[in-house]
Each structure stands twice: as C-alpha cells, then as structure tokens.
Amino acid sequence: MKPHILKRETILSRNTEEVFDFFSKAENLNIITPPVLGFKIITPLPVDMKKGTIIDYQIKLNGIPFRWRTEITKWDPPHCFEDTQIKGPYKIWIHEHLFEERNGRTHMTDTVSYLSPGGPLEFIPHNLFVKKKVNYIFDYRQKIFEGLFPLKN
C-alpha cells in the first residue's frame, strides 16, 4: 500500500539558522502542536537532537491516548532533518523538514509520508478522519508560525 503525502511550504521571516535552531529544540513542539492532541514529551528535556535520537511522546487522537516514539533519521543543520515513527498511531509516518534561505527569509517545506492502520481498508479511516486531522495539525502550525515569525516587508 502506497503512503499518503502531505506537503506544505511556509515562508518565515528569519534566516535558516534561526529557524533550524527553533526546530532543534524538541520542547518547541509543544508550541506548534494543537492543544486538542494533549501532546506531551515524555523524553527528559532538553533532548540532544542528532541523527539517531529517539524521542517519546504521548498524544491523543480522537480522545484515545497513544504513545508515540520517533527517531531522527536525518540531521543536516541548518538544511534539513527527518523524524520517523518507530511506534505510534500510524502504520508509517516519515516527516521531512527542509529549510532553504532566499533573500533573508526561510522557505520551510514539510513533507509527510504517512499511512493509517487498517490494511486494505486503510482508505476508510483515512478518508473519514485521518486526512482531516493531519491537515488540521499543519493548518494549526501555519497559524502559530505566522505569529512566531511574522513576515516583514
């Protein structure tokens, strides 16, 4: 079964070093995650972010609590990093973050490859609520980024 792809580009009014520094702090995930997810980092903070780092979280999806464990599978400051679900609510979750500086602004591209559980019937939970939930999370992040890194003319 082929994973779904969500791709978002965000323009932030900071250079790539500043933006990457924000993302290199796991505790900042609390700021950019919708409160409805009941997101909590279980791994003791601060987390030493690098390739191979494992981070444990707790989240709620539709009110159901899940443990989520990810590994940093790519780490190339300040250009990109990738986190991959080891254990959690998805069958597949690979989130790549790319950062490109253009004219003093950072163009950040999030690409998420994901697949819900459900085997051959995966399309049912995906179409009923997973797709909406994933888009909601990234819409929320976009609003938070606009407040944290407002565009300047």
VMD Tcl script that draws the C-alpha trace (Angstrom):
set ca {
  {0.00 0.00 0.00}
  {1.35 3.41 -1.01}
  {1.69 6.12 1.70}
  {-0.23 9.39 1.53}
  {1.86 12.54 1.06}
  {1.18 15.88 2.70}
  {3.42 18.73 1.56}
  {3.38 22.27 2.95}
  {5.63 25.23 2.27}
  {5.88 28.05 4.78}
  {7.83 31.28 4.39}
  {9.34 32.55 7.63}
  {10.96 35.95 8.16}
  {14.15 34.59 9.75}
  {17.32 33.09 8.38}
  {17.69 29.31 8.22}
  {20.00 29.17 11.25}
  {17.38 30.83 13.47}
  {14.54 28.70 12.13}
  {16.54 25.47 12.38}
  {17.55 26.40 15.92}
  {13.84 26.68 16.83}
  {13.18 23.20 15.41}
  {16.26 21.69 17.04}
  {14.60 22.16 20.44}
  {12.09 19.33 20.96}
  {10.25 21.36 23.62}
  {9.11 23.77 20.87}
  {6.86 21.00 19.57}
  {4.56 21.92 22.47}
  {4.14 25.40 20.96}
  {3.27 24.24 17.44}
  {1.01 21.28 18.28}
  {-2.74 21.82 18.68}
  {-3.82 21.57 22.36}
  {-6.60 19.11 21.42}
  {-3.89 16.48 20.85}
  {-2.89 16.51 24.52}
  {0.71 16.41 23.33}
  {3.36 15.68 25.94}
  {7.06 14.93 25.52}
  {7.99 12.04 27.78}
  {11.72 12.02 26.98}
  {13.56 14.19 29.54}
  {14.30 17.70 28.25}
  {16.42 19.10 26.76}
  {16.77 16.49 24.03}
  {20.16 16.30 22.28}
  {18.94 16.39 18.70}
  {21.07 14.49 16.18}
  {20.77 11.53 13.85}
  {19.69 8.51 15.88}
  {18.00 10.48 18.69}
  {14.86 8.72 19.97}
  {12.01 10.86 21.36}
  {8.97 9.54 23.22}
  {5.66 11.42 23.32}
  {2.12 10.96 24.41}
  {-0.74 12.22 22.23}
  {-4.50 11.81 21.99}
  {-6.22 11.14 18.70}
  {-10.00 11.39 18.85}
  {-9.69 11.22 22.64}
  {-7.71 7.96 22.57}
  {-4.24 8.20 24.20}
  {-1.25 6.87 22.25}
  {2.43 6.56 22.96}
  {4.50 7.80 20.05}
  {8.18 7.11 19.55}
  {10.18 8.74 16.76}
  {13.77 8.60 15.64}
  {15.69 11.41 14.00}
  {16.69 9.58 10.81}
  {18.30 12.53 9.02}
  {20.08 15.52 10.57}
  {21.82 18.14 8.41}
  {21.76 21.55 10.15}
  {20.57 24.06 9.03}
  {19.26 22.47 5.83}
  {17.07 19.53 6.81}
  {16.09 16.86 9.27}
  {13.71 13.95 9.27}
  {11.80 12.16 12.00}
  {10.41 8.68 11.51}
  {7.83 6.95 13.68}
  {9.13 3.81 15.34}
  {5.95 3.17 17.34}
  {2.68 5.05 17.31}
  {-0.75 5.54 15.84}
  {0.32 5.37 12.19}
  {1.50 2.40 10.18}
  {4.00 4.78 8.52}
  {4.98 8.33 9.50}
  {8.05 9.97 7.98}
  {8.29 13.75 8.34}
  {10.98 15.58 6.39}
  {11.71 19.24 7.17}
  {13.65 21.21 4.53}
  {14.93 24.74 5.10}
  {16.10 26.97 2.25}
  {17.12 30.59 2.67}
  {16.06 33.07 0.00}
  {16.53 36.82 0.45}
  {16.87 36.60 4.23}
  {13.72 34.50 4.60}
  {13.45 30.78 5.16}
  {11.32 28.66 2.89}
  {10.44 25.67 5.01}
  {8.96 22.62 3.32}
  {7.30 19.90 5.37}
  {6.77 16.62 3.57}
  {4.97 13.88 5.48}
  {4.60 10.34 4.12}
  {2.03 8.55 6.23}
  {-0.25 5.56 6.26}
  {-3.01 4.81 8.74}
  {-3.55 1.35 10.16}
  {-6.26 -0.72 8.54}
  {-4.51 -2.76 5.87}
  {-6.54 -2.98 2.65}
  {-9.32 -0.93 4.31}
  {-6.94 1.89 5.30}
  {-8.76 4.26 2.95}
  {-11.79 4.19 5.30}
  {-10.16 5.73 8.42}
  {-8.01 7.91 6.18}
  {-10.99 9.43 4.38}
  {-13.22 9.57 7.48}
  {-10.86 11.37 9.87}
  {-7.08 10.84 9.47}
  {-6.64 13.09 6.43}
  {-8.67 15.87 8.13}
  {-6.69 15.51 11.37}
  {-3.29 15.65 9.63}
  {-4.34 18.73 7.66}
  {-5.73 20.34 10.83}
  {-2.37 19.83 12.60}
  {-0.45 21.50 9.78}
  {-3.02 24.32 9.43}
  {-2.59 24.98 13.16}
  {1.20 25.01 12.81}
  {0.92 27.52 9.95}
  {-1.05 29.93 12.17}
  {1.47 29.56 15.01}
  {4.40 30.18 12.64}
  {2.74 33.37 11.37}
  {2.68 34.63 14.96}
  {6.20 33.48 15.86}
  {7.86 34.59 12.63}
  {5.68 37.35 11.13}
  {6.61 38.32 7.58}
  {8.22 41.73 7.25}
  {8.10 43.78 4.05}
}
mol new
graphics top color blue
foreach p $ca { graphics top sphere $p radius 0.5 }
foreach p [lrange $ca 0 end-1] q [lrange $ca 1 end] { graphics top cylinder $p $q radius 0.2 }
display resetview
